[in-house]
Amino acid sequence: MLVGIPIGLAFAIVWSNVVKTSPTLAAEERVRGWETVLRDLPASLFLIAVVVVGLLFAVRAGRTGSADAALRAIWFHGVALFFVLGILLGGSADNVMTTRSATVKWMLFPIEVGVAACAVLLARRAAVGGSGSH
């Protein structure tokens, strides 16, 4: 499922150009503010869904097959989730904020780490049945 992440990123880039929220657009044609979050929502949800579905498949593989391979896939998807959240939340901060978006990005960093870590821990527990042996 990691192959879906570049596809999701490409979709998000194209989508942001279509709905006029891309940072590559000229300032006059670029939409700013909270409206950008709503406009980008379909692409954002798709990108997060790709990672979540990958985690679910890894959990399923851990229950029915090789636990080692499943745990590797869970870790990879956890890292992917962290980066996806960073891209989405960072882009939203840039679009919503006219000043101090870098400060908000740093404030969101621990949340991104926490969400990704929780997802990995829950997926690991579900994949190996809570034994914690891996």
Secondary structure as UniProt FT lines:
FT   TURN            2..3
FT   HELIX           4..18
FT   TURN            19..20
FT   TURN            23..24
FT   TURN            27..29
FT   HELIX           35..64
FT   HELIX           67..96
FT   HELIX           101..128
FT   TURN            129..130
//
